[in-house]
């Protein structure tokens, strides 16, 4: 079975990006089910979930300087 281990600086970077995405999702004005689905996706698939959220997810308030 294929197993992927991410650690060190790369793992820390993935963690920071995922926490940022989860915070943005939690503050969004979308329904609870939509937020829960996005957060679950990021928790289950940290790298792929973040990338999907980055390109497909809600756009409101995603600016880094807002």
Secondary structure, DSSP 8 states (H G I E B T S, - for coil): -------HHHHHHHHHHHHHHHHHHHTSSS-HHHHHHHHHHHHHSHHHHHHHHHHHS--TT--TT-
